[in-house]
């Protein structure tokens, strides 16, 4: 959506914001009246319930967030938390700046509608993953989902950030089961734990992950 040369525009520069890795753009329950257009970086959207903390979406460059802000000049209660998984550069604006955005980005409204539709498709994909009856397959597909939407291609495979509590909360699986499956995938070189402190993983081969699930299921059940 944002061409790099547009960021030289003085009006857009005033709306440019940079958030460091792990910073929150906002938290669930906060009052807000701004929306965002992501230029660089990855953001995780998640929701906390009484039972767990669950990932709702993973968004990146070109995506939008907080679109309800342009419908009213009154702050609204954020239904999700938004956390930067990498350093993030974005445009942040409210209904007062909408005219500026539309003048600089003529296709903004149509692109926004298209992105909302895409986000619904991603949400349905995640729901399908969470509803898989087999816990091992559910875990493997969750890794694939995270790698697909929150991953970065590197020489060894696809790099992404994900910790055990996030997996447990999303998939409603016992922590010891999740750890055991992950250990087997690491042993088989399907997953590499690149940075334990930051929970950064590398999925070396998507096909190998699915091919190894049957064997992992047997070993976990043993």
TISE-339340 format. One record per atom (N, C-alpha, C, O): residue in one letter; x, y, z. Coordinates in pm, whole numbers, padded with zeros to 5 digits, always signed. Example, Ala and Ser with C-alpha at 12.3 -4.5 7.8 and 13.67 -1.06 7.14 Angstrom:
# residues 2
A+01319-00569+00780/A+01230-00450+00780/A+01320-00330+00780/A+01424-00332+00846/S+01285-00225+00708/S+01367-00106+00714/S+01290+00003+00787/S+01341+00114+00804/
# end
This chain:
# residues 222
X+00082-00120+00000/X+00000+00000+00000/X+00086+00126+00000/X+00053+00223-00068/X+00198+00126+00075/X+00281+00244+00088/X+00407+00229+00003/X+00489+00141+00028/X+00421+00314-00097/X+00544+00317-00174/X+00649+00394-00095/X+00618+00498-00038/X+00775+00344-00090/X+00879+00408-00007/X+00896+00557-00033/X+00920+00634+00060/X+00883+00598-00159/X+00904+00740-00191/X+00796+00829-00129/X+00819+00949-00110/X+00679+00772-00098/X+00573+00852-00037/X+00609+00900+00103/X+00556+01000+00151/X+00699+00826+00168/X+00736+00862+00304/X+00821+00988+00310/X+00847+01040+00418/X+00863+01037+00194/X+00933+01166+00189/X+00835+01282+00196/X+00875+01397+00213/X+00708+01252+00182/X+00605+01355+00187/X+00593+01410+00330/X+00584+01333+00425/X+00594+01542+00343/X+00593+01605+00475/X+00469+01569+00556/X+00479+01548+00677/X+00353+01562+00490/X+00228+01532+00561/X+00229+01390+00617/X+00182+01367+00728/X+00282+01294+00540/X+00287+01156+00587/X+00395+01137+00693/X+00380+01055+00784/X+00503+01212+00681/X+00610+01201+00781/X+00559+01233+00921/X+00604+01175+01020/X+00465+01326+00929/X+00409+01363+01059/X+00333+01248+01124/X+00314+01245+01246/X+00289+01154+01042/X+00210+01041+01092/X+00295+00916+01115/X+00245+00814+01164/X+00423+00923+01079/X+00511+00806+01089/X+00548+00778+01235/X+00587+00868+01309/X+00537+00652+01275/X+00574+00609+01409/X+00660+00483+01398/X+00643+00404+01306/X+00750+00466+01494/X+00833+00346+01499/X+00821+00286+01639/X+00841+00355+01739/X+00789+00157+01644/X+00777+00084+01771/X+00887-00022+01778/X+00908-00095+01681/X+00957-00034+01891/X+01060-00137+01903/X+00999-00276+01920/X+00880-00289+01951/X+01079-00377+01899/X+01036-00515+01917/X+00976-00534+02056/X+01030-00485+02156/X+00864-00607+02063/X+00790-00641+02184/X+00708-00526+02243/X+00638-00546+02342/X+00715-00408+02184/X+00634-00296+02233/X+00488-00317+02197/X+00456-00378+02095/X+00399-00268+02281/X+00255-00276+02254/X+00208-00148+02185/X+00235-00038+02232/X+00139-00164+02072/X+00073-00050+02011/X-00046-00010+02099/X-00073+00109+02120/X-00115-00110+02148/X-00221-00090+02246/X-00253-00226+02307/X-00215-00330+02255/X-00324-00220+02421/X-00362-00342+02491/X-00514-00355+02494/X-00587-00257+02488/X-00557-00478+02503/X-00700-00508+02509/X-00764-00427+02622/X-00716-00429+02735/X-00872-00357+02591/X-00941-00276+02691/X-00902-00130+02688/X-00973-00046+02744/X-00788-00097+02623/X-00749+00044+02611/X-00851+00121+02529/X-00917+00064+02442/X-00863+00250+02555/X-00945+00336+02472/X-00856+00396+02362/X-00745+00442+02391/X-00903+00397+02239/X-00823+00450+02129/X-00909+00507+02018/X-01026+00471+02004/X-00851+00597+01941/X-00924+00653+01827/X-00832+00670+01706/X-00855+00756+01621/X-00726+00586+01699/X-00636+00591+01584/X-00632+00457+01514/X-00656+00352+01574/X-00601+00462+01385/X-00578+00340+01309/X-00437+00343+01254/X-00370+00446+01260/X-00392+00231+01200/X-00254+00216+01159/X-00244+00152+01021/X-00326+00067+00984/X-00143+00194+00945/X-00104+00125+00822/X+00040+00077+00843/X+00130+00159+00865/X+00061-00053+00837/X+00193-00110+00865/X+00283-00092+00743/X+00246-00126+00631/X+00402-00038+00765/X+00500-00018+00658/X+00607-00127+00663/X+00639-00188+00562/X+00661-00150+00782/X+00764-00253+00800/X+00741-00323+00933/X+00693-00263+01029/X+00776-00453+00936/X+00768-00527+01062/X+00646-00615+01073/X+00561-00618+00983/X+00637-00687+01184/X+00529-00783+01208/X+00463-00755+01343/X+00531-00727+01441/X+00332-00762+01345/X+00254-00737+01467/X+00165-00858+01494/X+00102-00912+01403/X+00160-00899+01620/X+00069-01006+01660/X-00052-00945+01730/X-00038-00860+01818/X-00169-00989+01689/X-00294-00950+01753/X-00342-01066+01838/X-00356-01178+01787/X-00368-01043+01964/X-00414-01153+02049/X-00519-01104+02147/X-00532-00985+02176/X-00595-01200+02197/X-00707-01172+02286/X-00696-01257+02411/X-00672-01377+02403/X-00715-01195+02525/X-00709-01265+02652/X-00850-01294+02701/X-00934-01204+02710/X-00876-01421+02731/X-01003-01461+02789/X-00977-01521+02927/X-00862-01528+02971/X-01081-01564+02993/X-01062-01627+03123/X-00984-01757+03112/X-00914-01798+03205/X-00995-01823+02996/X-00931-01953+02979/X-00788-01944+02928/X-00703-02024+02968/X-00760-01847+02839/X-00628-01847+02774/X-00604-01715+02702/X-00693-01630+02691/X-00481-01701+02654/X-00445-01591+02565/X-00430-01651+02426/X-00350-01742+02405/X-00508-01601+02330/X-00511-01664+02199/X-00475-01566+02087/X-00519-01452+02084/X-00394-01616+01995/X-00358-01539+01878/X-00480-01522+01788/X-00551-01619+01760/X-00504-01400+01743/X-00616-01372+01653/X-00565-01354+01510/X-00629-01398+01415/X-00450-01287+01496/X-00396-01263+01362/X-00250-01222+01375/X-00203-01182+01482/X-00180-01233+01264/X-00042-01186+01252/X-00040-01099+01127/X-00071-01146+01018/X-00002-00972+01141/X-00008-00880+01029/X+00127-00820+01001/X+00213-00814+01089/X+00146-00773+00878/X+00275-00720+00837/X+00261-00606+00739/X+00154-00545+00731/X+00365-00576+00664/X+00367-00461+00572/X+00245-00457+00480/X+00210-00557+00417/X+00183-00339+00473/X+00066-00320+00388/X-00066-00345+00459/X-00171-00305+00409/X-00062-00412+00574/X-00185-00440+00647/X-00230-00316+00726/X-00152-00224+00750/X-00356-00317+00764/X-00413-00208+00843/X-00460-00263+00977/X-00479-00383+00995/X-00480-00171+01071/X-00520-00210+01207/X-00598-00096+01269/X-00564+00021+01251/X-00703-00130+01343/X-00781-00028+01412/X-00871+00053+01322/X-00892+00172+01347/X-00924-00010+01217/X-01003+00064+01119/X-01133+00124+01175/X-01192+00213+01114/X-01177+00076+01292/X-01297+00134+01353/X-01278+00281+01388/X-01375+00355+01405/X-01151+00324+01398/X-01121+00462+01439/X-01173+00566+01342/X-01204+00678+01383/X-01183+00531+01215/X-01225+00632+01116/X-01376+00644+01107/X-01428+00728+01034/X-01447+00560+01182/X-01593+00564+01177/X-01651+00664+01276/X-01768+00701+01266/X-01570+00707+01372/X-01620+00797+01474/X-01505+00881+01528/X-01389+00841+01521/X-01539+00997+01583/X-01436+01080+01647/X-01425+01051+01796/X-01347+01114+01867/X-01503+00954+01843/X-01500+00915+01984/X-01410+00793+02003/X-01414+00700+01922/X-01327+00791+02109/X-01244+00673+02136/X-01330+00549+02158/X-01441+00558+02212/X-01279+00434+02115/X-01352+00309+02137/X-01262+00211+02212/X-01140+00227+02214/X-01323+00112+02273/X-01250+00014+02352/X-01187-00089+02261/X-01256-00155+02182/X-01055-00104+02271/X-00985-00201+02187/X-01022-00343+02231/X-01016-00376+02350/X-01060-00424+02136/X-01100-00561+02167/X-00985-00659+02170/X-01001-00773+02215/X-00867-00616+02122/X-00750-00702+02114/X-00627-00626+02164/X-00630-00504+02179/X-00522-00700+02188/X-00391-00639+02212/X-00309-00651+02084/X-00321-00750+02012/X-00225-00551+02057/X-00139-00551+01939/X+00005-00531+01985/X+00039-00427+02043/X+00089-00631+01959/X+00228-00627+02005/X+00323-00646+01889/X+00305-00735+01806/X+00425-00561+01882/X+00526-00571+01777/X+00613-00693+01800/X+00671-00709+01907/X+00621-00779+01700/X+00708-00897+01711/X+00849-00867+01658/X+00944-00938+01689/X+00860-00761+01581/X+00987-00707+01534/X+00977-00555+01548/X+00872-00504+01587/X+01083-00484+01517/X+01068-00339+01510/X+00966-00308+01400/X+00969-00368+01293/X+00877-00214+01429/X+00767-00185+01337/X+00765-00036+01302/X+00773+00050+01390/X+00753-00008+01173/X+00730+00130+01126/X+00590+00135+01068/X+00549+00045+00994/X+00515+00240+01101/X+00377+00249+01056/X+00330+00394+01052/X+00394+00484+01106/X+00217+00413+00987/X+00147+00541+00990/X+00034+00529+01090/X-00043+00433+01087/X+00022+00627+01179/X-00085+00627+01279/X-00166+00755+01261/X-00111+00865+01259/X-00297+00740+01249/X-00380+00857+01223/X-00523+00834+01273/X-00564+00721+01299/X-00598+00945+01285/X-00738+00936+01324/X-00826+00996+01215/X-00778+01026+01106/X-00954+01014+01244/X-01047+01060+01140/X-01010+01199+01088/X-01046+01235+00976/X-00938+01279+01170/X-00900+01413+01127/X-00795+01411+01017/X-00785+01505+00938/X-00715+01302+01012/X-00609+01291+00911/X-00653+01211+00789/X-00575+01190+00696/X-00778+01165+00789/X-00824+01076+00683/X-00814+01141+00545/X-00782+01075+00447/X-00842+01270+00539/X-00836+01340+00411/X-00693+01340+00356/X-00672+01329+00235/X-00596+01353+00446/X-00456+01348+00405/X-00422+01211+00347/X-00359+01200+00242/X-00465+01108+00418/X-00438+00970+00373/X-00501+00945+00237/X-00438+00888+00149/X-00624+00986+00221/X-00694+00962+00094/X-00631+01040-00021/X-00630+00992-00135/X-00580+01160+00007/X-00518+01239-00099/X-00384+01180-00142/X-00346+01189-00259/X-00312+01118-00048/X-00182+01059-00079/X-00195+00914-00127/X-00111+00865-00202/X-00302+00848-00081/X-00326+00708-00118/X-00467+00698-00176/X-00561+00663-00105/X-00484+00729-00305/X-00617+00735-00367/X-00698+00607-00355/X-00821+00612-00351/X-00631+00492-00349/X-00703+00364-00344/X-00719+00312-00201/X-00748+00195-00180/X-00700+00399-00105/X-00698+00357+00036/X-00824+00282+00077/X-00814+00176+00138/X-00941+00336+00046/X-01066+00275+00092/X-01084+00135+00034/X-01118+00042+00106/X-01061+00120-00097/X-01076-00011-00159/X-00973-00110-00103/X-01005-00227-00080/X-00852-00063-00081/X-00749-00151-00026/X-00784-00190+00117/X-00757-00303+00159/X-00842-00098+00192/X-00882-00129+00328/X-00989-00238+00329/X-00982-00332+00409/X-01088-00226+00242/X-01194-00327+00234/X-01136-00463+00194/X-01177-00566+00246/X-01040-00461+00101/X-00977-00585+00057/X-00900-00651+00172/X-00903-00773+00189/X-00833-00569+00251/X-00754-00623+00362/X-00843-00679+00472/X-00810-00780+00535/X-00955-00613+00496/X-01049-00664+00596/X-01099-00802+00555/X-01111-00892+00638/X-01128-00819+00426/X-01172-00948+00374/X-01062-01053+00390/X-01089-01166+00431/X-00938-01015+00358/X-00825-01107+00372/X-00806-01147+00518/X-00773-01262+00548/X-00826-01051+00608/X-00810-01082+00750/X-00915-01183+00796/X-00886-01270+00878/X-01036-01171+00744/X-01140-01268+00777/X-01101-01406+00726/X-01125-01506+00795/X-01042-01413+00606/X-00997-01541+00552/X-00889-01604+00641/X-00891-01724+00667/X-00795-01520+00687/X-00689-01569+00775/X-00747-01618+00907/X-00704-01720+00962/X-00845-01543+00959/X-00907-01582+01085/X-00977-01718+01070/X-00970-01802+01160/X-01044-01738+00957/X-01110-01866+00932/X-01008-01979+00921/X-01033-02091+00965/X-00893-01948+00860/X-00787-02048+00849/X-00736-02087+00987/X-00714-02205+01015/X-00718-01987+01073/X-00671-02017+01209/X-00774-02097+01286/X-00738-02189+01359/X-00902-02063+01270/X-01007-02139+01338/X-01005-02285+01293/X-01023-02375+01375/X-00982-02308+01164/X-00974-02445+01113/X-00860-02522+01178/X-00874-02640+01210/X-00748-02454+01197/X-00632-02516+01263/X-00667-02552+01408/X-00639-02663+01453/X-00728-02458+01479/X-00759-02479+01621/X-00863-02588+01642/X-00874-02642+01752/X-00940-02619+01539/X-01045-02719+01553/X-01000-02860+01512/X-01078-02954+01520/X-00875-02875+01469/X-00825-03007+01433/X-00831-03099+01556/X-00784-03061+01663/X-00887-03218+01541/X-00906-03305+01658/X-00776-03365+01712/X-00764-03386+01833/X-00680-03393+01625/X-00556-03455+01670/X-00460-03347+01723/X-00427-03255+01649/X-00415-03357+01848/X-00332-03251+01907/X-00198-03233+01837/X-00148-03121+01827/X-00138-03342+01789/X-00009-03332+01723/X-00022-03261+01588/X+00061-03176+01553/X-00123-03296+01513/X-00148-03230+01385/X-00186-03083+01406/X-00149-02995+01328/X-00261-03058+01514/X-00300-02921+01546/X-00176-02837+01575/X-00166-02722+01531/X-00082-02893+01648/X+00042-02823+01680/X+00124-02797+01555/X+00177-02687+01536/X+00134-02897+01469/X+00212-02882+01345/X+00151-02775+01255/X+00222-02692+01199/X+00020-02778+01241/X-00048-02680+01156/X-00039-02539+01214/X-00036-02441+01140/X-00034-02530+01346/X-00018-02399+01410/X+00120-02342+01379/X+00134-02222+01355/X+00223-02427+01380/X+00357-02384+01340/X+00355-02334+01195/X+00413-02231+01163/X+00287-02408+01108/X+00281-02370+00967/X+00207-02237+00950/X+00248-02153+00870/X+00100-02218+01026/X+00025-02092+01019/X+00114-01976+01064/X+00118-01871+00999/X+00184-01996+01173/X+00270-01890+01226/X+00382-01858+01129/X+00415-01742+01107/X+00441-01962+01070/X+00549-01942+00973/X+00497-01871+00849/X+00567-01787+00791/X+00376-01904+00808/X+00317-01846+00686/X+00289-01697+00703/X+00319-01617+00614/X+00231-01659+00817/X+00186-01521+00833/X+00278-01435+00921/X+00271-01313+00915/X+00361-01498+01000/X+00450-01420+01086/X+00596-01452+01065/X+00681-01411+01145/X+00626-01525+00957/X+00763-01572+00935/X+00844-01484+00842/X+00791-01401+00768/X+00974-01504+00849/X+01069-01434+00765/X+01158-01538+00700/X+01218-01620+00769/X+01168-01536+00567/X+01253-01632+00498/X+01400-01602+00524/X+01447-01490+00504/X+01472-01706+00570/X+01616-01696+00593/X+01682-01813+00522/X+01614-01898+00465/X+01814-01818+00526/X+01886-01921+00450/X+01852-02062+00497/X+01855-02156+00417/X+01819-02079+00626/X+01791-02213+00681/X+01645-02254+00671/X+01613-02370+00696/X+01557-02160+00636/X+01415-02193+00629/X+01330-02070+00654/X+01353-01965+00594/X+01229-02083+00743/X+01141-01971+00777/X+01155-01943+00926/X+01132-02030+01010/X+01191-01820+00958/X+01213-01780+01097/X+01090-01712+01153/X+01028-01629+01086/X+01054-01746+01277/X+00941-01682+01342/X+00962-01686+01493/X+01046-01761+01544/X+00883-01606+01564/X+00894-01595+01709/X+00768-01650+01774/X+00657-01608+01741/X+00785-01745+01864/X+00670-01810+01927/X+00717-01879+02055/X+00820-01947+02054/X+00643-01862+02165/X+00684-01928+02289/X+00583-02034+02331/X+00471-02040+02279/X+00623-02117+02424/X+00539-02229+02469/X+00407-02181+02529/X+00303-02239+02497/X+00406-02078+02616/X+00277-02031+02669/X+00178-01988+02559/X+00058-02009+02572/X+00229-01929+02452/X+00141-01892+02341/X+00080-02015+02276/X-00039-02017+02244/X+00161-02118+02258/X+00112-02242+02197/X+00009-02308+02288/X-00098-02348+02242/X+00040-02317+02415/X-00051-02379+02512/X-00183-02304+02517/X-00290-02365+02518/X-00176-02171+02521/X-00297-02089+02529/X-00384-02100+02407/X-00507-02105+02417/X-00322-02104+02289/X-00399-02111+02165/X-00457-02249+02140/X-00571-02262+02096/X-00378-02353+02167/X-00419-02488+02129/X-00483-02566+02244/X-00535-02675+02224/X-00480-02508+02365/X-00537-02573+02484/X-00478-02714+02498/X-00551-02813+02503/X-00347-02720+02503/X-00274-02846+02519/X-00189-02841+02645/X-00147-02733+02687/X-00163-02956+02706/X-00074-02957+02824/X+00066-02909+02788/X+00118-02942+02681/X+00125-02832+02875/X+00258-02776+02847/X+00363-02885+02826/X+00448-02873+02738/X+00357-02993+02908/X+00458-03098+02893/X+00445-03170+02759/X+00544-03215+02702/X+00321-03181+02708/X+00299-03242+02577/X+00361-03155+02467/X+00431-03205+02379/X+00335-03025+02474/X+00390-02932+02374/X+00542-02936+02374/X+00605-02942+02268/X+00600-02933+02492/X+00747-02936+02503/X+00804-03064+02446/X+00907-03062+02378/X+00738-03176+02472/X+00786-03305+02424/X+00783-03312+02271/X+00879-03359+02209/X+00675-03265+02212/X+00664-03265+02065/X+00771-03174+02004/X+00836-03210+01906/X+00788-03057+02061/X+00888-02963+02010/X+01028-03024+02019/X+01107-03011+01925/X+01058-03088+02130/X+01190-03152+02146/X+01216-03255+02037/X+01327-03266+01986/X+01112-03331+02000/X+01127-03431+01894/X+01149-03364+01759/X+01229-03412+01679/X+01078-03256+01734/X+01094-03185+01606/X+01233-03122+01597/X+01292-03116+01489/X+01282-03075+01709/X+01418-03020+01712/X+01521-03131+01688/X+01617-03113+01614/X+01499-03245+01752/X+01590-03360+01736/X+01594-03406+01590/X+01698-03451+01541/X+01481-03395+01521/X+01473-03435+01381/X+01516-03324+01285/X+01506-03338+01163/X+01563-03211+01342/X+01608-03096+01263/X+01498-03033+01179/X+01525-02966+01079/X+01374-03055+01219/X+01263-02990+01151/X+01249-02847+01205/X+01217-02754+01130/X+01273-02832+01336/X+01274-02702+01400/X+01413-02674+01457/X+01478-02763+01511/X+01457-02551+01445/X+01581-02507+01507/X+01548-02395+01605/X+01474-02302+01572/X+01602-02405+01726/X+01580-02299+01825/X+01693-02200+01812/X+01798-02215+01875/X+01673-02098+01728/X+01779-02004+01695/X+01817-01917+01814/X+01936-01892+01838/X+01717-01869+01888/X+01743-01780+02000/X+01646-01816+02113/X+01528-01781+02108/X+01696-01887+02215/X+01611-01933+02323/X+01558-01819+02407/X+01445-01823+02456/X+01640-01715+02425/X+01598-01601+02507/X+01479-01529+02447/X+01392-01482+02520/X+01474-01520+02315/X+01367-01449+02247/X+01264-01543+02184/X+01170-01499+02118/X+01282-01676+02205/X+01191-01776+02149/X+01178-01762+01998/X+01068-01761+01943/X+01292-01751+01932/X+01296-01743+01786/X+01328-01881+01729/X+01427-01944+01766/X+01243-01926+01639/X+01255-02059+01579/X+01279-02048+01429/X+01251-01945+01367/X+01330-02155+01373/X+01340-02167+01228/X+01277-02299+01187/X+01319-02406+01233/X+01177-02291+01101/X+01117-02411+01042/X+01199-02443+00918/X+01195-02369+00820/X+01273-02553+00921/X+01368-02581+00814/X+01301-02631+00687/X+01348-02604+00576/X+01190-02705+00703/X+01126-02764+00585/X+00980-02792+00618/X+00951-02874+00705/X+00888-02725+00550/X+00745-02744+00577/X+00701-02887+00547/X+00623-02945+00622/X+00751-02943+00437/X+00716-03081+00403/X+00767-03180+00505/X+00698-03277+00538/X+00888-03157+00555/X+00946-03247+00655/X+00868-03242+00786/X+00858-03342+00856/X+00813-03124+00817/X+00732-03113+00938/X+00612-03205+00930/X+00585-03280+01024/X+00539-03200+00822/X+00420-03283+00809/X+00456-03430+00797/X+00384-03517+00848/X+00569-03458+00729/X+00610-03598+00713/X+00650-03662+00845/X+00639-03783+00862/X+00696-03580+00938/X+00745-03633+01065/X+00635-03647+01170/X+00659-03707+01275/X+00517-03595+01143/X+00411-03594+01243/X+00368-03734+01284/X+00347-03761+01403/X+00355-03824+01188/X+00312-03961+01220/X+00409-04027+01318/X+00366-04091+01414/X+00539-04011+01294/X+00639-04069+01382/X+00637-04002+01519/X+00649-04068+01622/X+00621-03871+01519/X+00615-03798+01648/X+00495-03845+01729/X+00506-03865+01850/X+00381-03863+01663/X+00261-03909+01734/X+00284-04044+01800/X+00242-04066+01913/X+00351-04135+01730/X+00379-04267+01786/X+00468-04257+01908/X+00444-04324+02008/X+00571-04173+01901/X+00666-04161+02011/X+00605-04092+02133/X+00634-04126+02248/X+00520-03992+02105/X+00456-03921+02215/X+00358-04014+02288/X+00343-04008+02410/X+00291-04100+02209/X+00193-04192+02268/X+00259-04307+02343/X+00198-04370+02429/X+00386-04335+02308/X+00456-04450+02368/X+00482-04430+02517/X+00540-04518+02582/
# end
